[in-house]
């Protein structure tokens, strides 16, 4: 293979990667309307870590994303009880999941933080962010 063929192959690979990343962008859906007085209350706080501080994270469940959070933002949501798989990701990032079985009128607190398994620039197949459940008493807003 000639040097020009390597350059062309490298350019095609880069274009393919960029196309894949752009196709993976996140869009937000409207929050589901909750009319059940037995809904669980889910508070989500975004940490203020320096890594990833220039991007918002998107969080949702049921294969849709409903909210975005910048560093040090938080939100409180009403979610119908039942088994939910919460997802978190940034634009052009792999999603990460946290499965919870929400009971009626349960209060749950989550933190959105940088995934410690992701080493920026070295590990492209691990999500950049994760959700972690913690006791609500330990969450300072």
DAMO-V521360 format. One record per backbone hydrogen bond with DSSP energy under -1.0 kcal/mol. NH is the residue of the N-H (numbers start at 0). CO is the residue of the C=O. If there is no record, write none. Layout:
nh:co
NH:CO
NH:CO
This chain:
nh:co
5:1
6:2
7:3
8:4
9:5
10:6
11:7
12:8
13:9
14:10
15:11
16:12
17:13
18:14
19:15
20:16
21:17
22:18
24:21
28:64
38:35
39:78
40:105
41:76
42:107
43:74
44:109
45:72
46:111
52:49
54:51
56:68
57:88
58:66
59:86
63:60
65:58
66:58
68:56
71:45
72:69
74:43
76:41
78:39
81:101
83:99
85:97
86:59
87:95
88:57
92:89
95:87
97:85
99:83
101:81
104:37
105:102
107:40
109:42
110:131
111:44
112:129
114:127
117:114
121:118
122:118
129:112
131:110
133:108
137:134
138:135
